[in-house]
Each structure stands twice: as C-alpha cells, then as structure tokens.
C-alpha cells in the first residue's frame, strides 16, 4: 500500500489547477450566455445559467475577500477608500453613473426602474466593500492591541 504524501507544493499546485478549472468554467458559461444573448436578446437574464454564474461569482468573491485582506501588507500608504464615508460616496457615484448609462442606453427609460436598478447596483457594491472594510478595521484594531 502506498503512503499518501503531504506536500505544500502539491497542495498549492492543486489549488492553482482548481482556479484554472473555475476560470475555464466561468468563461464557458459566459460564452454560452453571450451566444444566447445574441440569439434571444434580453431573455438570457432569466436563464438559470445566468443565475448560476452570478451566484458562483458572488461566492467566489466573498471567499476571496478574506484571503486578500488577511495577507494584505500593513505598511502600505493610506488609500482614499480606507475611510468608510469615502466608500459610501464611491458607491453612490457608481450608482449615479450606472443610472445615467441606464437612462441613456434604454430605449424607453422609466424613472423608477432606473432608480431601482441604480440602488440595487449601489448596494451590490456596498455590501462587499463594507465586509472588507470591517474585516480590515478589525485586523488593525487587533494589531494595535497586540
């Protein structure tokens, strides 16, 4: 019977392979959705494949927030986004830009739909930024306590 080897390099390579497989999978889903969009139009957004792509990317992003914040350098310069009011302001600006683009690019824009979609867009940016900000702040507070 062969003994199972544990090697960090092998584990790292396995994780890299999983990441490549995930990227290939998401590109495949995206290409299928683009093909459906060109054939069917905006009905592609009601496709279950679209929801699978959105949910898997959301989970992937939320899981990576912890990794990127845990290994972030503590000696880097202060950023514009280190302040929570600046984060909220950026999300509002992004929502306004999205709303204006939505208003311009829609054939028959309806005000409440533009406002609703802009609000949803803003919240979708604000939630991960808030989670990352709080986790970063908690880590900074723990570093100061130590």
TIDORO-543350 format. One record per residue: residue in one letter; x, y, z of N, C-alpha, C, O in turn. Coordinates in steps of 0.05 Angstrom, whole numbers, padded with zeros to 5 digits, always signed. Layout:
// residues N
AXYZXYZXYZXYZ;...
// end
This chain:
// residues 146
X+00017-00023+00000+00000+00000+00000+00018+00025+00000+00037+00026+00015;X+00011+00044-00017+00027+00068-00019+00019+00088+00003-00004+00090+00009;X+00039+00101+00013+00034+00121+00034+00027+00148+00020+00041+00156+00001;X+00007+00161+00030-00001+00186+00018+00018+00209+00027+00024+00212+00050;X+00028+00224+00007+00047+00245+00013+00032+00271+00017+00012+00277+00004;X+00042+00287+00036+00031+00313+00041+00054+00333+00035+00074+00334+00049;X+00050+00348+00014+00070+00368+00006+00056+00394+00000+00036+00394-00015;X+00066+00415+00012+00053+00441+00007+00054+00450-00022+00035+00463-00031;X+00075+00442-00036+00077+00449-00064+00055+00435-00080+00044+00447-00099;X+00050+00410-00073+00029+00395-00087+00001+00407-00081-00016+00409-00099;X-00003+00415-00056-00028+00427-00049-00032+00454-00063-00054+00460-00072;X-00011+00469-00065-00012+00495-00079-00018+00491-00109-00034+00505-00121;X-00005+00471-00121-00010+00465-00149-00038+00456-00153-00051+00463-00173;X-00049+00440-00135-00077+00431-00137-00096+00455-00135-00115+00456-00150;X-00090+00474-00117-00107+00498-00115-00105+00515-00141-00125+00526-00150;X-00081+00516-00152-00079+00531-00178-00094+00517-00200-00107+00531-00217;X-00094+00490-00200-00109+00476-00220-00139+00480-00217-00154+00483-00237;X-00148+00481-00192-00177+00486-00187-00184+00514-00196-00206+00518-00208;X-00166+00533-00192-00172+00561-00201-00173+00562-00231-00191+00576-00242;X-00156+00549-00245-00156+00549-00274-00182+00535-00284-00194+00545-00303;X-00190+00513-00271-00214+00499-00279-00239+00518-00275-00257+00518-00291;X-00239+00532-00253-00261+00551-00247-00262+00573-00268-00283+00581-00277;X-00239+00584-00276-00238+00605-00296-00248+00594-00323-00264+00608-00336;X-00240+00570-00330-00249+00558-00355-00279+00554-00354-00293+00559-00374;X-00289+00545-00332-00318+00540-00328-00333+00566-00331-00353+00568-00345;X-00324+00588-00318-00338+00613-00320-00336+00625-00348-00356+00637-00357;X-00314+00622-00361-00312+00631-00389-00332+00616-00407-00344+00628-00425;X-00334+00590-00402-00353+00574-00418-00382+00583-00413-00397+00586-00432;X-00389+00588-00388-00416+00597-00381-00421+00625-00394-00442+00630-00405;X-00401+00642-00392-00403+00669-00404-00406+00668-00434-00423+00683-00445;X-00391+00650-00447-00394+00648-00476-00422+00637-00484-00434+00646-00504;X-00432+00618-00469-00459+00608-00474-00480+00630-00471-00498+00633-00487;X-00476+00646-00450-00495+00668-00445-00493+00689-00467-00514+00701-00475;X-00469+00695-00476-00466+00715-00498-00480+00704-00523-00493+00719-00537;X-00476+00678-00529-00489+00667-00552-00519+00668-00550-00533+00675-00569;X-00530+00661-00526-00559+00663-00522-00568+00692-00524-00590+00698-00535;X-00552+00711-00514-00560+00739-00515-00562+00749-00544-00580+00764-00551;X-00543+00740-00561-00544+00748-00589-00568+00735-00604-00578+00747-00623;X-00576+00711-00595-00598+00698-00609-00625+00706-00598-00644+00711-00613;X-00627+00707-00572-00653+00711-00559-00657+00740-00550-00680+00750-00551;X-00636+00753-00542-00639+00780-00532-00637+00781-00501-00623+00765-00489;X-00652+00799-00489-00650+00802-00460-00664+00780-00444-00663+00781-00419;X-00676+00761-00457-00688+00739-00443-00667+00721-00430-00673+00704-00413;X-00642+00725-00438-00620+00709-00427-00617+00714-00397-00606+00697-00382;X-00625+00738-00387-00622+00745-00359-00641+00729-00341-00638+00729-00317;X-00661+00715-00353-00678+00698-00337-00669+00669-00338-00682+00652-00326;X-00648+00664-00352-00637+00637-00355-00625+00627-00329-00612+00643-00315;X-00630+00602-00322-00617+00591-00298-00587+00592-00299-00574+00594-00278;X-00576+00590-00322-00547+00591-00326-00536+00618-00317-00514+00620-00305;X-00551+00640-00322-00543+00666-00313-00542+00668-00283-00523+00679-00271;X-00562+00656-00270-00563+00657-00240-00541+00640-00228-00530+00647-00208;X-00534+00618-00241-00512+00601-00232-00486+00617-00233-00470+00616-00215;X-00482+00631-00255-00458+00647-00258-00456+00669-00237-00435+00673-00225;X-00478+00683-00233-00478+00705-00213-00473+00694-00185-00457+00705-00170;X-00487+00673-00178-00483+00662-00151-00455+00651-00146-00443+00656-00126;X-00444+00637-00166-00418+00625-00163-00397+00647-00161-00377+00645-00146;X-00400+00669-00177-00381+00691-00175-00383+00706-00149-00363+00715-00138;X-00408+00708-00139-00411+00722-00113-00398+00706-00090-00384+00717-00073;X-00402+00680-00091-00389+00663-00070-00359+00664-00073-00345+00666-00052;X-00349+00662-00097-00320+00663-00101-00309+00690-00091-00287+00690-00079;X-00323+00712-00097-00313+00738-00088-00313+00740-00058-00294+00750-00046;X-00335+00732-00045-00336+00734-00016-00315+00716-00002-00305+00723+00019;X-00310+00693-00013-00289+00675-00002-00261+00687-00006-00244+00683+00011;X-00257+00702-00028-00231+00714-00033-00227+00740-00017-00204+00748-00014;X-00248+00752-00007-00244+00776+00009-00227+00770+00033-00208+00786+00039;X-00232+00748+00046-00216+00741+00070-00187+00736+00063-00169+00744+00078;X-00182+00723+00041-00155+00716+00033-00139+00742+00027-00117+00745+00035;X-00152+00759+00011-00137+00783+00003-00133+00802+00027-00112+00816+00027;X-00151+00803+00046-00147+00821+00068-00128+00809+00089-00112+00824+00101;X-00129+00783+00093-00111+00770+00112-00082+00774+00105-00065+00776+00123;X-00075+00773+00079-00048+00775+00071-00040+00802+00061-00019+00805+00048;X-00056+00822+00067-00050+00849+00058-00027+00861+00074-00026+00856+00098;X-00011+00876+00062+00012+00888+00076+00002+00910+00095-00016+00925+00088;X+00013+00911+00118+00004+00931+00138+00019+00957+00136+00012+00977+00148;X+00041+00958+00120+00057+00982+00119+00052+00999+00094+00068+01015+00086;X+00029+00994+00081+00024+01010+00057+00011+01036+00063+00000+01040+00085;X+00012+01055+00044+00001+01081+00048-00029+01081+00052-00043+01062+00044;X-00039+01102+00064-00068+01105+00067-00081+01109+00040-00070+01124+00023;X-00103+01096+00035-00117+01098+00010-00141+01115+00013-00151+01120+00036;X-00152+01125-00009-00176+01141-00009-00200+01124+00002-00218+01135+00014;X-00198+01098-00003-00220+01080+00005-00217+01069+00033-00232+01051+00041;X-00197+01079+00049-00194+01070+00076-00215+01082+00095-00218+01074+00118;X-00229+01103+00085-00249+01116+00101-00277+01106+00092-00282+01105+00068;X-00293+01099+00111-00320+01088+00105-00337+01109+00090-00351+01101+00071;X-00338+01134+00098-00354+01153+00082-00344+01155+00053-00361+01160+00035;X-00319+01152+00048-00309+01153+00021-00319+01128+00005-00325+01130-00018;X-00321+01105+00019-00332+01081+00006-00361+01086-00001-00369+01079-00024;X-00376+01097+00017-00404+01102+00011-00407+01122-00012-00424+01119-00030;X-00390+01143-00012-00391+01163-00033-00384+01150-00060-00397+01157-00080;X-00364+01132-00061-00357+01119-00085-00380+01102-00095-00386+01101-00119;X-00394+01087-00077-00417+01071-00085-00440+01088-00096-00453+01081-00116;X-00444+01112-00085-00465+01130-00095-00457+01140-00122-00474+01142-00140;X-00432+01147-00126-00423+01157-00152-00426+01135-00173-00435+01141-00195;X-00418+01110-00166-00422+01088-00185-00451+01084-00191-00458+01078-00214;X-00469+01087-00172-00497+01084-00177-00508+01106-00195-00524+01100-00213;X-00498+01130-00192-00507+01152-00209-00497+01148-00238-00512+01151-00257;X-00472+01139-00240-00461+01134-00267-00477+01111-00280-00484+01113-00304;X-00483+01090-00265-00498+01068-00275-00526+01077-00283-00537+01069-00304;X-00538+01094-00267-00565+01104-00273-00566+01121-00298-00584+01118-00315;X-00545+01138-00301-00544+01155-00326-00540+01137-00350-00553+01141-00371;X-00522+01117-00348-00518+01099-00371-00544+01083-00377-00551+01079-00400;X-00557+01075-00356-00582+01060-00359-00603+01078-00373-00618+01069-00390;X-00604+01103-00365-00624+01122-00377-00617+01127-00406-00636+01128-00423;X-00592+01129-00412-00584+01135-00440-00587+01111-00458-00597+01114-00481;X-00580+01088-00449-00579+01064-00466-00606+01049-00468-00609+01032-00485;X-00625+01056-00450-00651+01043-00451-00668+01057-00472-00668+01082-00474;X-00683+01041-00487-00700+01053-00508-00723+01070-00497-00728+01092-00507;X-00737+01059-00477-00758+01074-00464-00753+01074-00434-00764+01058-00420;X-00737+01093-00425-00730+01093-00396-00754+01100-00378-00768+01119-00384;X-00757+01085-00357-00777+01091-00337-00762+01099-00311-00744+01084-00303;X-00768+01121-00300-00753+01133-00278-00750+01114-00255-00728+01110-00244;X-00772+01102-00246-00770+01085-00222-00753+01060-00227-00740+01049-00209;X-00753+01050-00252-00736+01026-00259-00707+01034-00258-00690+01019-00249;X-00701+01058-00268-00673+01067-00268-00663+01072-00239-00641+01064-00232;X-00680+01084-00223-00673+01088-00195-00670+01062-00180-00651+01058-00164;X-00688+01043-00185-00687+01017-00172-00662+01002-00180-00648+00991-00163;X-00656+01001-00206-00632+00986-00215-00606+01000-00204-00587+00986-00198;X-00606+01026-00203-00583+01040-00193-00579+01035-00163-00556+01032-00153;X-00601+01034-00148-00599+01028-00120-00589+01000-00115-00572+00995-00098;X-00599+00981-00130-00590+00953-00128-00561+00951-00135-00545+00937-00121;X-00552+00965-00156-00524+00965-00164-00507+00976-00142-00486+00965-00136;X-00516+00998-00129-00501+01010-00108-00498+00992-00084-00477+00989-00072;X-00520+00979-00077-00520+00960-00054-00502+00937-00059-00488+00927-00041;X-00502+00927-00084-00485+00905-00091-00455+00912-00089-00439+00894-00083;X-00448+00936-00093-00420+00945-00088-00416+00950-00058-00394+00944-00048;X-00435+00961-00045-00431+00970-00017-00428+00946+00002-00412+00947+00021;X-00442+00924-00003-00441+00901+00015-00413+00889+00017-00402+00887+00039;X-00400+00882-00006-00373+00871-00003-00353+00891+00007-00334+00884+00021;X-00356+00917-00001-00337+00937+00009-00340+00940+00039-00320+00943+00053;X-00364+00939+00049-00369+00941+00078-00357+00917+00093-00344+00921+00114;X-00361+00893+00082-00349+00869+00095-00319+00871+00095-00306+00866+00116;X-00307+00879+00073-00278+00882+00072-00268+00904+00090-00247+00900+00104;X-00282+00926+00091-00274+00949+00109-00275+00940+00138-00256+00946+00153;X-00296+00927+00146-00298+00918+00174-00277+00898+00182-00266+00899+00203;X-00272+00879+00163-00252+00859+00169-00224+00872+00172-00208+00865+00189;X-00218+00891+00154-00192+00905+00154-00190+00921+00180-00169+00921+00193;X-00212+00935+00188-00212+00951+00212-00208+00933+00237-00193+00940+00255;X-00221+00910+00237-00218+00891+00260-00190+00881+00262-00179+00879+00284;X-00177+00876+00239-00149+00866+00240-00130+00888+00249-00111+00883+00264;X-00136+00913+00241-00119+00936+00250-00122+00940+00280-00103+00946+00294;X-00147+00937+00290-00151+00940+00319-00137+00918+00334-00127+00923+00356;X-00137+00893+00324-00123+00871+00337-00093+00876+00337-00080+00870+00356;X-00083+00887+00315-00054+00893+00314-00047+00914+00334-00025+00913+00346;X-00064+00934+00338-00058+00955+00358-00060+00944+00386-00045+00953+00404;X-00077+00924+00391-00080+00912+00418-00056+00895+00425-00048+00893+00448;X-00043+00883+00404-00020+00865+00409+00005+00880+00415+00026+00867+00420;
// end
